[in-house]
Amino acid sequence: MCSSHSKISLLVLLTCGLSLTGCGSGDEAADTSPGRPVNVVKLSDQNSNQSLQFNGVIEAQQMANLAFRVPGTVDKILFKEGDAVKQGQVIAQLDPHDFKVSVDELKARLSEAKASARLANVELSRTRSAVKDHSIAAINLDRAISAQARAAAGVNVTAQALKKAEDALRYSQLKAPFDGVVGQRLIDEHEQTRPGITVMTVHQPKRLKAIVDVPESKIGLISKGMAGLVSWYGNPAGIKAQSTEIASLPDALKRTYSVTFKLDPTQLTTVFPGKAVNVQVDLSTQLEKAFCLQPSAIKSTEGQTQVVKLVSAHARHVAVKVVSQRHNQVCVTGELDTGDTIVTAGSAFLKEGDAVGNLLEAQQ
């Protein structure tokens, strides 16, 4: 009997204890409930409108596609790809046999023309004396003058032909136009070539430039002498550069303007011609600092444009001014700075001072 009453009393006490514990836990959970989940972005210089980014390609500042000026058969290629060359060095040569034959032939013809000219001068002198003595008719003097003129012209014509042949012999040698490196060789020995066909490329791989295409909506912001930063995959630190050339006419198909940035030669390490790069242009001296955000980050309260900035995990509304739009972003100015956390989705449901939790950082 006593045992049954003891068991009942113990069961009642356990039930009350569990009830009290459940109530206490519920109150504690209510006190520590997480804030509203939102999407956010941390402002960085990439969000700022004080810089523009363009894709481009690296090229040598000085490059030449070399071709022979006369047709012929390649006799010798004296340098390989990657070899350094000096200005004026012969780097390839055509078979000179036919050119030398032409030069020798025209030298002989020139000697013959000069001999004919000397004879014509003698004949003219004799004819003048005979006409003066009335030994022959005056018409013979006219014929002698004409023959002397034809002989002199023959000398000049042959001399010019000889000069052309000597030039062709000289053009059978391909020379480096400047100090550089052989970048490409597009022909082999014993192959035929003709004028205008590129056979070798010479460039200066230690003096580079980046060529970018700038859309017409941005070309007005670019000027000569602007600072730029050239970076690529694996080298986010980049290399300093400066704009040196700006095309004044757009590409016929792309409708973009070509802009050239000269790279700082003291920083060149692993970048080579042909490499795809990203060029960031500094606009800090031209534009008021603004940050470009997703349109969903902008809200309007009683006619005032605002964004929500997180301060100690609580919402703070900041008044902003829309200064521009680009692509799918809105650029604004206000009490914003690099490193601030801005709500990009969910700001419409936040009030001043609301706690915010479960932050999901958005990709810009």
C-alpha positions in Angstrom: 0.0 0.0 0.0 2.7 2.4 1.0 4.7 1.3 -2.0 1.7 2.3 -4.4 1.3 5.7 -2.8 5.1 6.4 -3.1 5.1 5.5 -6.8 2.1 7.9 -7.5 3.8 10.7 -5.6 7.0 10.2 -7.5 5.2 10.2 -10.8 3.4 13.5 -10.0 6.7 15.2 -9.0 8.4 14.1 -12.2 5.5 15.4 -14.4 5.6 18.8 -12.7 9.4 18.9 -13.1 9.2 18.2 -16.8 6.4 20.8 -17.3 8.5 23.5 -15.6 11.6 22.5 -17.6 9.6 22.7 -20.8 8.3 26.1 -20.0 11.7 27.4 -19.1 13.3 26.1 -22.3 10.6 27.8 -24.4 11.2 31.2 -22.8 15.0 30.9 -23.3 14.5 30.0 -27.0 12.4 33.0 -27.6 15.0 35.2 -26.1 17.8 33.9 -28.5 15.8 33.5 -31.7 18.0 34.3 -34.8 17.3 37.4 -36.9 15.8 37.6 -40.4 17.9 35.8 -43.0 19.0 38.1 -45.9 21.4 38.2 -48.8 24.3 40.6 -48.5 27.3 41.9 -50.3 30.5 43.3 -48.8 31.5 46.5 -50.7 34.9 46.4 -52.4 36.8 48.4 -55.0 35.2 46.1 -57.6 31.8 47.5 -56.7 33.1 51.0 -57.0 32.4 53.1 -60.2 35.9 54.6 -59.7 37.3 51.9 -61.9 36.4 50.2 -65.1 37.5 46.7 -66.3 38.1 45.5 -69.8 39.3 42.3 -71.4 42.3 42.6 -73.6 45.4 40.8 -75.1 49.1 41.4 -74.7 51.1 42.4 -77.7 54.7 43.6 -78.2 55.1 47.4 -78.5 57.2 46.9 -81.6 56.5 44.0 -83.9 57.2 43.4 -87.6 55.9 40.8 -90.0 58.8 40.4 -92.4 58.5 39.5 -96.1 60.8 39.5 -99.1 60.3 42.3 -101.7 61.2 40.0 -104.6 60.1 36.4 -105.5 62.5 33.5 -105.2 63.6 30.3 -103.5 64.6 30.5 -99.8 68.3 29.6 -99.7 69.2 30.1 -96.1 67.3 30.8 -92.8 70.0 32.0 -90.4 68.0 32.4 -87.1 65.5 30.1 -85.3 62.4 31.1 -83.3 63.4 32.6 -80.0 66.8 33.8 -81.3 67.9 37.4 -80.5 68.7 39.5 -83.5 70.4 42.9 -84.0 69.1 45.7 -86.3 70.5 45.1 -89.8 71.4 41.5 -89.4 70.6 39.2 -92.3 68.1 36.6 -90.9 67.1 34.9 -94.2 68.2 34.9 -97.8 66.9 33.9 -101.2 69.0 32.0 -103.8 71.0 34.9 -105.3 72.0 33.2 -108.6 69.4 34.7 -110.9 69.8 38.2 -109.4 73.6 38.1 -109.8 73.2 37.0 -113.5 70.9 40.0 -114.1 73.3 42.4 -112.5 76.3 41.1 -114.6 74.2 41.2 -117.8 73.2 44.8 -117.2 76.7 45.8 -116.4 77.8 44.5 -119.8 74.9 46.3 -121.5 75.8 49.5 -119.7 79.4 49.3 -121.0 78.1 48.7 -124.5 75.7 51.7 -124.2 78.6 53.9 -123.0 80.7 52.9 -126.0 77.9 53.7 -128.3 77.5 57.1 -126.7 81.2 57.9 -127.1 81.0 57.0 -130.8 78.0 59.2 -131.2 79.8 62.1 -129.7 82.7 61.6 -132.1 80.4 61.4 -135.1 78.6 64.6 -134.0 81.9 66.4 -133.7 83.0 65.3 -137.2 79.6 66.2 -138.7 79.7 69.7 -137.3 83.2 70.3 -138.9 82.0 69.0 -142.3 78.9 71.1 -142.3 80.9 74.1 -141.3 83.2 73.5 -144.3 80.1 72.9 -146.5 81.4 69.5 -147.3 78.1 67.8 -146.5 74.4 68.8 -146.3 73.1 70.4 -143.1 70.6 67.6 -142.6 73.4 65.2 -141.7 74.1 67.4 -138.6 70.5 66.9 -137.5 70.9 63.2 -137.8 74.2 63.2 -135.8 72.6 65.3 -133.0 69.7 62.8 -132.8 72.0 59.8 -132.7 74.0 61.3 -129.9 70.8 62.0 -127.9 69.6 58.4 -128.4 73.0 57.0 -127.3 73.0 59.2 -124.1 69.4 58.1 -123.3 70.4 54.5 -123.8 73.2 54.9 -121.2 70.6 56.3 -118.7 68.1 53.6 -119.3 70.6 50.8 -118.9 72.0 52.5 -115.7 68.5 52.6 -114.2 67.9 48.9 -115.1 71.2 48.0 -113.5 70.3 49.9 -110.3 67.0 48.0 -110.2 68.8 44.7 -110.6 71.2 45.6 -107.8 68.3 46.5 -105.6 66.7 43.1 -106.3 69.9 41.4 -105.4 70.0 43.4 -102.1 66.3 42.6 -101.5 67.1 38.9 -101.7 68.4 39.3 -98.1 65.9 39.7 -95.3 67.3 41.9 -92.5 66.1 42.6 -89.0 64.5 46.1 -88.8 65.3 46.5 -85.1 66.8 44.7 -82.1 64.5 42.0 -81.0 63.6 38.3 -81.0 62.4 36.0 -83.8 58.9 35.3 -82.7 57.7 33.1 -85.6 59.1 31.4 -88.7 56.5 30.7 -91.3 58.7 29.2 -94.1 61.5 26.6 -94.5 64.6 26.6 -96.7 64.1 25.6 -100.3 60.5 26.8 -100.4 59.2 29.3 -102.9 58.0 32.7 -101.8 56.8 35.9 -103.3 56.5 39.6 -102.3 54.2 40.4 -99.4 54.1 36.9 -98.0 55.2 37.0 -94.3 58.1 34.6 -93.7 59.2 35.7 -90.2 58.0 37.8 -87.3 60.4 39.9 -85.2 59.2 41.5 -81.9 60.4 42.9 -78.6 59.0 40.6 -75.8 60.4 42.8 -73.0 58.5 45.9 -74.2 54.8 45.0 -74.1 51.4 46.7 -74.4 47.8 45.6 -73.7 45.1 46.2 -76.3 41.5 46.5 -75.0 38.2 47.1 -76.7 36.2 49.9 -75.0 32.4 50.2 -75.7 31.2 53.6 -77.0 29.3 54.2 -73.7 32.7 54.2 -71.8 35.2 55.7 -74.3 34.4 59.2 -73.1 35.9 58.3 -69.7 39.2 57.2 -71.1 42.1 59.7 -71.9 45.8 59.4 -72.6 48.0 59.0 -69.6 45.5 57.3 -67.4 46.8 54.7 -64.9 45.8 51.1 -65.4 46.4 47.7 -63.8 46.9 44.7 -66.0 46.2 41.4 -64.3 45.5 37.8 -65.4 44.7 34.4 -63.9 47.4 33.4 -61.4 48.7 37.0 -61.0 45.9 39.1 -59.3 48.5 41.7 -58.2 48.9 42.8 -61.8 51.3 45.1 -63.5 51.1 48.9 -63.7 50.3 50.4 -67.1 49.4 53.7 -68.8 47.2 54.5 -71.7 49.1 55.7 -74.7 46.8 55.4 -77.7 43.1 55.8 -78.1 41.4 55.0 -81.5 39.1 57.8 -82.6 37.0 55.5 -84.9 35.2 52.4 -83.8 35.5 48.9 -85.1 33.1 48.4 -88.0 31.6 45.2 -86.6 32.1 45.4 -82.8 31.5 49.2 -82.5 34.2 49.3 -79.9 37.2 51.6 -79.6 40.8 50.2 -79.4 42.8 51.5 -76.4 46.5 50.8 -75.9 48.1 50.5 -72.5 51.9 50.5 -72.2 53.1 48.1 -69.5 55.8 49.0 -67.0 58.9 47.2 -68.2 60.4 46.9 -64.7 57.5 44.7 -63.6 57.4 42.2 -66.5 57.8 38.6 -65.2 55.7 35.8 -66.7 53.6 37.7 -69.2 54.1 37.2 -73.0 52.5 38.4 -76.2 49.2 36.8 -76.9 48.2 36.4 -73.3 44.6 37.2 -72.4 44.4 39.8 -69.6 42.1 42.1 -67.6 42.8 45.8 -67.6 41.4 47.9 -64.7 41.3 51.7 -65.3 41.4 54.1 -62.3 38.7 56.8 -62.6 39.2 58.3 -59.1 40.3 61.6 -60.4 37.2 62.0 -62.7 34.2 60.6 -60.8 32.7 61.0 -57.4 33.1 57.7 -55.5 30.0 55.5 -55.9 29.3 51.8 -55.4 27.3 49.8 -57.9 24.8 47.3 -56.5 22.1 45.0 -57.6 18.8 46.8 -58.1 17.2 44.6 -55.4 19.5 46.4 -52.9 17.8 49.7 -53.5 14.6 50.6 -51.6 12.4 53.7 -51.4 10.9 54.9 -48.2 8.6 57.9 -48.3 10.2 59.1 -51.5 13.8 58.7 -50.2 16.2 56.2 -51.9 17.9 54.0 -49.3 20.0 50.9 -48.8 20.3 48.8 -45.7 23.8 48.6 -44.1 24.5 46.1 -41.4 26.1 47.5 -38.2 26.7 44.9 -35.5 24.2 42.5 -37.2 21.5 45.1 -37.1 19.8 47.0 -39.9 20.7 50.6 -40.5 19.0 52.6 -43.3 21.4 54.8 -45.3 20.1 57.5 -47.7 21.8 57.3 -51.1 21.7 59.0 -54.4 21.5 57.2 -57.8 24.2 58.6 -60.0 24.3 56.1 -62.9 23.2 52.7 -64.1 25.3 50.1 -66.0 24.2 46.7 -67.2 22.2 45.1 -64.3 23.6 47.4 -61.6 22.7 50.7 -60.0 25.5 53.0 -58.9 24.8 55.1 -55.8 26.6 57.6 -53.5 26.1 58.1 -49.8 27.6 57.2 -46.4 29.1 54.0 -47.8 32.7 52.8 -47.7 34.8 49.8 -48.8 34.1 46.9 -46.4 30.5 47.8 -45.5 28.0 45.0 -45.6 24.9 45.8 -47.7 21.6 43.9 -47.9 20.9 42.9 -51.5 17.8 40.8 -50.9 15.3 41.1 -48.1 15.8 44.8 -47.3 12.1 45.6 -48.0 11.2 43.6 -44.9 13.7 45.2 -42.5 13.0 48.1 -40.2 15.6 50.3 -38.5 17.4 48.4 -35.9 16.1 44.9 -36.8 18.4 42.0 -36.0 19.7 40.2 -39.0 21.0 36.7 -39.2 21.8 33.8 -41.5 23.7 36.0 -43.9 24.2 34.7 -47.5 26.9 36.7 -49.3 25.9 37.3 -52.9 28.3 37.2 -55.9 28.7 40.5 -57.8 
